[in-house]
Amino acid sequence: MIRLTFLLLFVGYPLLELAVLIRVGQSIGVAATLAIVIGTAILGLVTLKREGFAMMSRARQALAQGSPPIMPVAEGSLAFVAAVLLILPGLIGDTVGLLFLIPPVRHAFAAWSLGRFASAGATRIRVFTTGRPHGGSGAGRRQSDPRKPGPVIEGEYTRVDEDSDDRPPPRR
């Protein structure tokens, strides 16, 4: 099964992209097709630069508010994937990349994929902060009190199917 997946991914997908490029090139012309591919590559490079810094600031903001930066990191990762898909030549990847650039679509897909990831098995989330303010130089920054660490959020999740015999004993 894994071999078939890799075969489809590394052989089938590029062939499909090539077939779509040829078909679109026949329909709208070679120059217009190349302009689309080059334009989306430039858009991907701009997106890569912009979203990288935006994801870092959203993650810092979430940490400053005391919440885990799971969604900002997931959405930033999808924006990174979108940028890479736009940079690579191919109209199917460009379409998926453009869809991931739409914030509601990216948010919905991130929430769905995180839900799937959490329901697939054991998940652990840990957030550690130092209590220091973010940014600035070392001279003007307030030093954190080592006796007062920042919030620590720890959690574990294990899925146990109802028909399984591996059920843990009930807590008392």
N, C-alpha and C positions, 0 to 999 in steps of 0.2 A: 504494500500500500504506500509506503514512504517513497519507494523508487518511482512509482507511478506519479506521485505528487511532484517530485523533483523533475521528472521527465516533462510533465505538463508545464511546470513553472519555467524551466530553463530552455526548453525547446519549443513547446507549443505556444507560449505567450509571445515570444519575439516573432514567431512566424505569423501569428494573428495580427500583431502590430504592423508588420511589413505588408500583409495583405490589405489592411485598412488604409495604410499610407498610399499604396499603389492605386487602390480604388478611388480614394479621394483625389489623388493627383490626376487620375483620368477624368474625374468629374469637374473639378474646378481649375485644374492646371497645375503644372509643376511649380511655377513661381509662387502662386498663392499658397500652395501646400508648404513650401519651404518657408514662406513668410510666417505662417501659423506656427510651425515647429520652432523657428528662431524666436518669434515673439513670446511663446510660452516658456522657452528656456530663459529668456531675459526676465520674465515675470517670476520664474522660479528662483533665480538668483537674488532678486530684490526681496522676495518673500522670505528666503532663507536668512538673509541678514536682518530683516525687520522682526520676524517672529522669534528668532533666537533671543534677542534682547527683551522682547515683550514677554516671553515665557518666564525668563528669569525674574523680571519685575513682578509679574503676577504671583509667582511662587513665593517671593520674598514678602509680598503683601499678605498672602494667606498665612504664612508663618508668623508675621507680625500680629495678625489678628488671633493667633492661637489655634488656627485650624490646619489640618494636614493639607499640603499642596498637591493632593492627588489629581483633582480635575485640571488645575492649571498645567501640570506636567503632562497629563494625558492629552489635553488639547494642544499643547505645544509640540508634543511628539507627532500628533497627526498633522500639524502645520508643517513640521519638518518633512514628513512623508510626502505631503502635498508638494512641497518645494522640490524634492528629489524627483517625484513623478513628472513635474513640469519641466525640469532640466533635461531629463532623459527624452530622447526622441521617440515619438509615438503618440497617436491621437487618443487611444484608449486610456493610457496613463495620464495624458493631459486632461481628459474629461474627469477622471477620478480626482486628480489633483485640484482642478477647479472647483469640484464639489466640496472638497475638504477645506477650501478657502472660505466658504460661506460659514460664518460663525454658528448659526443655529444647526446646520448639518453637522459640523465638526463637534459641537457640544452633544448632540443627540447620539452620534456614533461613539464618542468617548464614554458617555454614560452607559450605552448598551454594551460596549466591549468590557468596561470595568465590571459591569454586572455579570457578564458571562465568565470573566476571569474569577470573580469571587465565588460564583456557584460551581466552578469546576473542581474545587478542592480546597486544601488548606491555604489560608491567606493570613499574612501577618502584616500589620501596619504599625510602624513606630515613628514617632516624630520627636526629635530632640532639638531643643533650642538652648542657646546660651544666655538669653536675656539681654544681650548687647543690642544696641540700635544698629541697623544696617546702614552701610555707606559711610562716607566721610573718611578723613585721615585719622591716624592713631592719636594725634595730639589733642583734638577736641572731643574725643569720644569718652563717654562715661565707662568706667570699668565695671564689669558685672560682679556681683557679690557671689563668691564661690559657695556660700552656705545656702543661697537661694537659686537653685537651678531653675531653668525655664520649665514649661509644662512638658510632661512626658505622657504620651498617649500610646498605650500598648493594647493590642487586641489580637485575639486568635479566633479563627473560624475553621471548623471542620465539618464537611457535609457528610451526613450519615443517612443513607437511604433507609426508608421505612421498612423495607423487606429484608434488610441486612441483619446478620447476627452479630455484627461488630459494634452494636450499640453500647455506649458507655453506661454504667449504672447511674440511676437518677441521683441527683444531689439531695442531701438532707439538711 
